[in-house]
């Protein structure tokens, strides 16, 4: 279950990264300086690799469940 929840967070991070990328492409200057500064921050390692971590947690959960069924 944790893996499925993390995959939802990973989708959110991907959408946020795409929004940042689109913002950087758009060279318009606006009065919202705080928003612009926030969007220009580079993504962290966790934001870039959250999908991979979510898939690893999901795979680990599936393997534990299958091992429990085989032993039981």
Biopython code that builds the backbone (N, CA, C, O; Angstrom):
import numpy as np
from Bio.PDB.StructureBuilder import StructureBuilder

atoms = [
    (1, "UNK", "N", (0.815, -1.199, 0.000)),
    (1, "UNK", "CA", (0.000, 0.000, 0.000)),
    (1, "UNK", "C", (0.859, 1.263, 0.000)),
    (1, "UNK", "O", (0.529, 2.252, -0.655)),
    (2, "UNK", "N", (1.959, 1.215, 0.741)),
    (2, "UNK", "CA", (2.833, 2.386, 0.811)),
    (2, "UNK", "C", (3.390, 2.704, -0.578)),
    (2, "UNK", "O", (3.519, 3.873, -0.943)),
    (3, "UNK", "N", (3.720, 1.673, -1.345)),
    (3, "UNK", "CA", (4.236, 1.885, -2.695)),
    (3, "UNK", "C", (3.230, 2.581, -3.586)),
    (3, "UNK", "O", (3.600, 3.437, -4.389)),
    (4, "UNK", "N", (1.957, 2.222, -3.454)),
    (4, "UNK", "CA", (0.926, 2.869, -4.264)),
    (4, "UNK", "C", (0.760, 4.334, -3.882)),
    (4, "UNK", "O", (0.563, 5.184, -4.750)),
    (5, "UNK", "N", (0.839, 4.629, -2.600)),
    (5, "UNK", "CA", (0.745, 6.013, -2.147)),
    (5, "UNK", "C", (1.950, 6.811, -2.655)),
    (5, "UNK", "O", (1.803, 7.946, -3.109)),
    (6, "UNK", "N", (3.130, 6.214, -2.575)),
    (6, "UNK", "CA", (4.332, 6.901, -3.037)),
    (6, "UNK", "C", (4.283, 7.161, -4.537)),
    (6, "UNK", "O", (4.813, 8.169, -5.006)),
    (7, "UNK", "N", (3.652, 6.261, -5.299)),
    (7, "UNK", "CA", (3.531, 6.488, -6.736)),
    (7, "UNK", "C", (2.677, 7.720, -7.017)),
    (7, "UNK", "O", (2.936, 8.447, -7.976)),
    (8, "UNK", "N", (1.670, 7.960, -6.195)),
    (8, "UNK", "CA", (0.874, 9.180, -6.328)),
    (8, "UNK", "C", (1.710, 10.425, -6.079)),
    (8, "UNK", "O", (1.589, 11.416, -6.798)),
    (9, "UNK", "N", (2.561, 10.372, -5.056)),
    (9, "UNK", "CA", (3.460, 11.486, -4.793)),
    (9, "UNK", "C", (4.436, 11.678, -5.951)),
    (9, "UNK", "O", (4.758, 12.809, -6.315)),
    (10, "UNK", "N", (4.906, 10.575, -6.527)),
    (10, "UNK", "CA", (5.839, 10.659, -7.657)),
    (10, "UNK", "C", (5.181, 11.356, -8.845)),
    (10, "UNK", "O", (5.821, 12.163, -9.520)),
    (11, "UNK", "N", (3.905, 11.052, -9.107)),
    (11, "UNK", "CA", (3.183, 11.738, -10.189)),
    (11, "UNK", "C", (3.112, 13.234, -9.913)),
    (11, "UNK", "O", (3.269, 14.048, -10.823)),
    (12, "UNK", "N", (2.877, 13.589, -8.661)),
    (12, "UNK", "CA", (2.813, 15.000, -8.293)),
    (12, "UNK", "C", (4.156, 15.681, -8.526)),
    (12, "UNK", "O", (4.201, 16.803, -9.031)),
    (13, "UNK", "N", (5.248, 15.016, -8.163)),
    (13, "UNK", "CA", (6.574, 15.579, -8.383)),
    (13, "UNK", "C", (6.841, 15.754, -9.878)),
    (13, "UNK", "O", (7.409, 16.768, -10.285)),
    (14, "UNK", "N", (6.435, 14.768, -10.711)),
    (14, "UNK", "CA", (6.639, 14.885, -12.157)),
    (14, "UNK", "C", (5.862, 16.061, -12.728)),
    (14, "UNK", "O", (6.372, 16.790, -13.579)),
    (15, "UNK", "N", (4.630, 16.248, -12.265)),
    (15, "UNK", "CA", (3.845, 17.401, -12.725)),
    (15, "UNK", "C", (4.509, 18.711, -12.314)),
    (15, "UNK", "O", (4.551, 19.663, -13.094)),
    (16, "UNK", "N", (5.026, 18.758, -11.094)),
    (16, "UNK", "CA", (5.684, 19.965, -10.614)),
    (16, "UNK", "C", (6.948, 20.247, -11.422)),
    (16, "UNK", "O", (7.211, 21.400, -11.765)),
    (17, "UNK", "N", (7.730, 19.220, -11.730)),
    (17, "UNK", "CA", (8.927, 19.412, -12.539)),
    (17, "UNK", "C", (8.568, 19.888, -13.940)),
    (17, "UNK", "O", (9.256, 20.743, -14.498)),
    (18, "UNK", "N", (7.507, 19.348, -14.511)),
    (18, "UNK", "CA", (7.081, 19.784, -15.841)),
    (18, "UNK", "C", (6.622, 21.246, -15.803)),
    (18, "UNK", "O", (6.880, 22.004, -16.738)),
    (19, "UNK", "N", (5.946, 21.634, -14.727)),
    (19, "UNK", "CA", (5.505, 23.023, -14.586)),
    (19, "UNK", "C", (6.702, 23.953, -14.483)),
    (19, "UNK", "O", (6.713, 25.023, -15.092)),
    (20, "UNK", "N", (7.714, 23.552, -13.714)),
    (20, "UNK", "CA", (8.925, 24.363, -13.602)),
    (20, "UNK", "C", (9.627, 24.495, -14.950)),
    (20, "UNK", "O", (10.080, 25.577, -15.324)),
    (21, "UNK", "N", (9.711, 23.384, -15.670)),
    (21, "UNK", "CA", (10.373, 23.399, -16.975)),
    (21, "UNK", "C", (9.632, 24.320, -17.939)),
    (21, "UNK", "O", (10.252, 25.091, -18.672)),
    (22, "UNK", "N", (8.319, 24.237, -17.931)),
    (22, "UNK", "CA", (7.515, 25.098, -18.798)),
    (22, "UNK", "C", (7.686, 26.567, -18.413)),
    (22, "UNK", "O", (7.728, 27.446, -19.273)),
    (23, "UNK", "N", (7.783, 26.812, -17.128)),
    (23, "UNK", "CA", (7.973, 28.184, -16.663)),
    (23, "UNK", "C", (9.320, 28.724, -17.132)),
    (23, "UNK", "O", (9.416, 29.883, -17.535)),
    (24, "UNK", "N", (10.350, 27.901, -17.084)),
    (24, "UNK", "CA", (11.667, 28.356, -17.517)),
    (24, "UNK", "C", (11.689, 28.640, -19.015)),
    (24, "UNK", "O", (12.424, 29.517, -19.468)),
    (25, "UNK", "N", (10.892, 27.909, -19.785)),
    (25, "UNK", "CA", (10.804, 28.161, -21.228)),
    (25, "UNK", "C", (10.131, 29.509, -21.509)),
    (25, "UNK", "O", (10.492, 30.220, -22.447)),
    (26, "UNK", "N", (9.184, 29.825, -20.706)),
    (26, "UNK", "CA", (8.436, 31.063, -20.902)),
    (26, "UNK", "C", (9.235, 32.212, -20.305)),
    (26, "UNK", "O", (9.398, 32.297, -19.087)),
    (27, "UNK", "N", (9.716, 33.068, -21.138)),
    (27, "UNK", "CA", (10.613, 34.131, -20.684)),
    (27, "UNK", "C", (9.878, 35.406, -20.293)),
    (27, "UNK", "O", (10.499, 36.450, -20.093)),
    (28, "UNK", "N", (8.573, 35.322, -20.185)),
    (28, "UNK", "CA", (7.816, 36.518, -19.791)),
    (28, "UNK", "C", (8.178, 36.912, -18.360)),
    (28, "UNK", "O", (8.360, 36.062, -17.489)),
    (29, "UNK", "N", (8.275, 38.186, -18.149)),
    (29, "UNK", "CA", (8.517, 38.703, -16.804)),
    (29, "UNK", "C", (7.194, 39.227, -16.255)),
    (29, "UNK", "O", (6.435, 39.892, -16.960)),
    (30, "UNK", "N", (6.934, 38.922, -15.007)),
    (30, "UNK", "CA", (5.686, 39.379, -14.404)),
    (30, "UNK", "C", (5.969, 40.063, -13.077)),
    (30, "UNK", "O", (7.113, 40.136, -12.630)),
    (31, "UNK", "N", (4.923, 40.554, -12.464)),
    (31, "UNK", "CA", (5.044, 41.213, -11.164)),
    (31, "UNK", "C", (5.167, 40.211, -10.022)),
    (31, "UNK", "O", (5.496, 40.596, -8.900)),
    (32, "UNK", "N", (4.912, 38.951, -10.284)),
    (32, "UNK", "CA", (4.970, 37.928, -9.235)),
    (32, "UNK", "C", (6.404, 37.434, -9.065)),
    (32, "UNK", "O", (6.721, 36.306, -9.444)),
    (33, "UNK", "N", (7.250, 38.252, -8.511)),
    (33, "UNK", "CA", (8.666, 37.919, -8.364)),
    (33, "UNK", "C", (8.872, 36.740, -7.427)),
    (33, "UNK", "O", (9.746, 35.909, -7.677)),
    (34, "UNK", "N", (8.098, 36.643, -6.362)),
    (34, "UNK", "CA", (8.257, 35.541, -5.421)),
    (34, "UNK", "C", (7.921, 34.211, -6.083)),
    (34, "UNK", "O", (8.624, 33.222, -5.879)),
    (35, "UNK", "N", (6.863, 34.180, -6.864)),
    (35, "UNK", "CA", (6.480, 32.954, -7.552)),
    (35, "UNK", "C", (7.547, 32.560, -8.562)),
    (35, "UNK", "O", (7.880, 31.381, -8.678)),
    (36, "UNK", "N", (8.077, 33.513, -9.281)),
    (36, "UNK", "CA", (9.111, 33.229, -10.268)),
    (36, "UNK", "C", (10.354, 32.669, -9.604)),
    (36, "UNK", "O", (10.944, 31.708, -10.099)),
    (37, "UNK", "N", (10.754, 33.251, -8.502)),
    (37, "UNK", "CA", (11.945, 32.770, -7.796)),
    (37, "UNK", "C", (11.720, 31.353, -7.280)),
    (37, "UNK", "O", (12.644, 30.539, -7.276)),
    (38, "UNK", "N", (10.517, 31.059, -6.852)),
    (38, "UNK", "CA", (10.224, 29.735, -6.326)),
    (38, "UNK", "C", (10.244, 28.689, -7.441)),
    (38, "UNK", "O", (10.708, 27.569, -7.230)),
    (39, "UNK", "N", (9.750, 29.043, -8.610)),
    (39, "UNK", "CA", (9.701, 28.099, -9.720)),
    (39, "UNK", "C", (11.068, 27.867, -10.347)),
    (39, "UNK", "O", (11.278, 26.830, -10.977)),
    (40, "UNK", "N", (11.997, 28.793, -10.195)),
    (40, "UNK", "CA", (13.307, 28.665, -10.807)),
    (40, "UNK", "C", (14.269, 27.807, -10.001)),
    (40, "UNK", "O", (15.380, 27.543, -10.461)),
    (41, "UNK", "N", (13.879, 27.367, -8.825)),
    (41, "UNK", "CA", (14.755, 26.522, -8.019)),
    (41, "UNK", "C", (14.969, 25.193, -8.727)),
    (41, "UNK", "O", (14.046, 24.639, -9.323)),
    (42, "UNK", "N", (16.179, 24.693, -8.656)),
    (42, "UNK", "CA", (16.456, 23.398, -9.279)),
    (42, "UNK", "C", (15.833, 22.293, -8.431)),
    (42, "UNK", "O", (15.804, 22.395, -7.204)),
    (43, "UNK", "N", (15.337, 21.239, -9.074)),
    (43, "UNK", "CA", (14.722, 20.146, -8.324)),
    (43, "UNK", "C", (15.767, 19.367, -7.522)),
    (43, "UNK", "O", (16.914, 19.220, -7.944)),
    (44, "UNK", "N", (15.348, 18.880, -6.372)),
    (44, "UNK", "CA", (16.256, 18.124, -5.515)),
    (44, "UNK", "C", (16.409, 16.697, -6.040)),
    (44, "UNK", "O", (15.680, 16.271, -6.936)),
    (45, "UNK", "N", (17.359, 15.973, -5.474)),
    (45, "UNK", "CA", (17.586, 14.586, -5.870)),
    (45, "UNK", "C", (16.332, 13.750, -5.625)),
    (45, "UNK", "O", (15.977, 12.895, -6.436)),
    (46, "UNK", "N", (15.674, 14.004, -4.512)),
    (46, "UNK", "CA", (14.463, 13.254, -4.175)),
    (46, "UNK", "C", (13.365, 13.507, -5.200)),
    (46, "UNK", "O", (12.675, 12.575, -5.613)),
    (47, "UNK", "N", (13.201, 14.755, -5.611)),
    (47, "UNK", "CA", (12.174, 15.067, -6.601)),
    (47, "UNK", "C", (12.465, 14.389, -7.936)),
    (47, "UNK", "O", (11.540, 13.954, -8.622)),
    (48, "UNK", "N", (13.712, 14.296, -8.303)),
    (48, "UNK", "CA", (14.079, 13.667, -9.574)),
    (48, "UNK", "C", (13.894, 12.155, -9.532)),
    (48, "UNK", "O", (13.533, 11.554, -10.544)),
    (49, "UNK", "N", (14.131, 11.533, -8.390)),
    (49, "UNK", "CA", (14.152, 10.071, -8.299)),
    (49, "UNK", "C", (13.017, 9.482, -7.473)),
    (49, "UNK", "O", (13.078, 8.312, -7.094)),
    (50, "UNK", "N", (11.990, 10.262, -7.187)),
    (50, "UNK", "CA", (10.919, 9.775, -6.326)),
    (50, "UNK", "C", (10.148, 8.631, -6.979)),
    (50, "UNK", "O", (9.699, 7.719, -6.285)),
    (51, "UNK", "N", (9.988, 8.664, -8.293)),
    (51, "UNK", "CA", (9.304, 7.574, -8.999)),
    (51, "UNK", "C", (10.039, 6.253, -8.841)),
    (51, "UNK", "O", (9.414, 5.213, -8.628)),
    (52, "UNK", "N", (11.354, 6.288, -8.944)),
    (52, "UNK", "CA", (12.162, 5.081, -8.768)),
    (52, "UNK", "C", (12.024, 4.541, -7.349)),
    (52, "UNK", "O", (11.863, 3.337, -7.154)),
    (53, "UNK", "N", (12.086, 5.416, -6.370)),
    (53, "UNK", "CA", (11.940, 4.977, -4.979)),
    (53, "UNK", "C", (10.555, 4.378, -4.730)),
    (53, "UNK", "O", (10.428, 3.376, -4.026)),
    (54, "UNK", "N", (9.521, 4.989, -5.304)),
    (54, "UNK", "CA", (8.164, 4.464, -5.137)),
    (54, "UNK", "C", (8.042, 3.080, -5.757)),
    (54, "UNK", "O", (7.417, 2.194, -5.173)),
    (55, "UNK", "N", (8.629, 2.886, -6.928)),
    (55, "UNK", "CA", (8.584, 1.571, -7.571)),
    (55, "UNK", "C", (9.349, 0.525, -6.774)),
    (55, "UNK", "O", (8.923, -0.628, -6.707)),
    (56, "UNK", "N", (10.473, 0.905, -6.169)),
    (56, "UNK", "CA", (11.229, -0.031, -5.341)),
    (56, "UNK", "C", (10.445, -0.454, -4.101)),
    (56, "UNK", "O", (10.448, -1.627, -3.729)),
    (57, "UNK", "N", (9.776, 0.500, -3.467)),
    (57, "UNK", "CA", (8.960, 0.179, -2.296)),
    (57, "UNK", "C", (7.800, -0.728, -2.697)),
    (57, "UNK", "O", (7.483, -1.683, -1.988)),
    (58, "UNK", "N", (7.169, -0.433, -3.825)),
    (58, "UNK", "CA", (6.061, -1.258, -4.313)),
    (58, "UNK", "C", (6.537, -2.670, -4.627)),
    (58, "UNK", "O", (5.879, -3.638, -4.246)),
    (59, "UNK", "N", (7.656, -2.803, -5.307)),
    (59, "UNK", "CA", (8.203, -4.120, -5.642)),
    (59, "UNK", "C", (8.576, -4.896, -4.382)),
    (59, "UNK", "O", (8.327, -6.098, -4.299)),
    (60, "UNK", "N", (9.163, -4.225, -3.415)),
    (60, "UNK", "CA", (9.519, -4.875, -2.159)),
    (60, "UNK", "C", (8.265, -5.382, -1.447)),
    (60, "UNK", "O", (8.266, -6.490, -0.912)),
    (61, "UNK", "N", (7.203, -4.588, -1.435)),
    (61, "UNK", "CA", (5.951, -5.012, -0.816)),
    (61, "UNK", "C", (5.351, -6.219, -1.507)),
    (61, "UNK", "O", (4.842, -7.127, -0.850)),
    (62, "UNK", "N", (5.408, -6.234, -2.827)),
    (62, "UNK", "CA", (4.886, -7.383, -3.583)),
    (62, "UNK", "C", (5.705, -8.631, -3.281)),
    (62, "UNK", "O", (5.148, -9.711, -3.083)),
    (63, "UNK", "N", (7.023, -8.487, -3.246)),
    (63, "UNK", "CA", (7.881, -9.641, -2.946)),
    (63, "UNK", "C", (7.645, -10.184, -1.542)),
    (63, "UNK", "O", (7.645, -11.398, -1.342)),
    (64, "UNK", "N", (7.445, -9.307, -0.578)),
    (64, "UNK", "CA", (7.161, -9.747, 0.797)),
    (64, "UNK", "C", (5.807, -10.468, 0.843)),
    (64, "UNK", "O", (5.672, -11.492, 1.513)),
    (65, "UNK", "N", (4.823, -9.941, 0.141)),
    (65, "UNK", "CA", (3.496, -10.580, 0.117)),
    (65, "UNK", "C", (3.570, -11.956, -0.533)),
    (65, "UNK", "O", (2.985, -12.911, -0.021)),
    (66, "UNK", "N", (4.275, -12.072, -1.646)),
    (66, "UNK", "CA", (4.418, -13.366, -2.334)),
    (66, "UNK", "C", (5.190, -14.340, -1.463)),
    (66, "UNK", "O", (4.828, -15.515, -1.386)),
    (67, "UNK", "N", (6.251, -13.875, -0.802)),
    (67, "UNK", "CA", (7.004, -14.760, 0.085)),
    (67, "UNK", "C", (6.131, -15.231, 1.255)),
    (67, "UNK", "O", (6.229, -16.385, 1.671)),
    (68, "UNK", "N", (5.293, -14.361, 1.777)),
    (68, "UNK", "CA", (4.393, -14.756, 2.860)),
    (68, "UNK", "C", (3.372, -15.788, 2.400)),
    (68, "UNK", "O", (3.035, -16.696, 3.159)),
    (69, "UNK", "N", (2.876, -15.669, 1.181)),
    (69, "UNK", "CA", (1.913, -16.643, 0.657)),
    (69, "UNK", "C", (2.567, -17.996, 0.395)),
    (69, "UNK", "O", (1.963, -19.043, 0.627)),
    (70, "UNK", "N", (3.796, -17.965, -0.086)),
    (70, "UNK", "CA", (4.512, -19.213, -0.380)),
    (70, "UNK", "C", (4.838, -19.962, 0.906)),
    (70, "UNK", "O", (4.711, -21.186, 0.950)),
    (71, "UNK", "N", (5.246, -19.270, 1.933)),
    (71, "UNK", "CA", (5.617, -19.894, 3.205)),
    (71, "UNK", "C", (4.380, -20.378, 3.962)),
    (71, "UNK", "O", (4.445, -21.360, 4.703)),
    (72, "UNK", "N", (3.252, -19.684, 3.773)),
    (72, "UNK", "CA", (2.053, -19.979, 4.562)),
    (72, "UNK", "C", (1.271, -21.055, 3.941)),
    (72, "UNK", "O", (0.226, -21.440, 4.465)),
]
sb = StructureBuilder()
sb.init_structure("model")
sb.init_model(0)
sb.init_chain("A")
sb.init_seg("    ")
for serial, (resi, resn, name, xyz) in enumerate(atoms, 1):
    if name == "N":
        sb.init_residue(resn, " ", resi, " ")
    sb.init_atom(name, np.array(xyz, "f"), 0.0, 1.0, " ", f" {name:<3s}", serial, name[0])
structure = sb.get_structure()
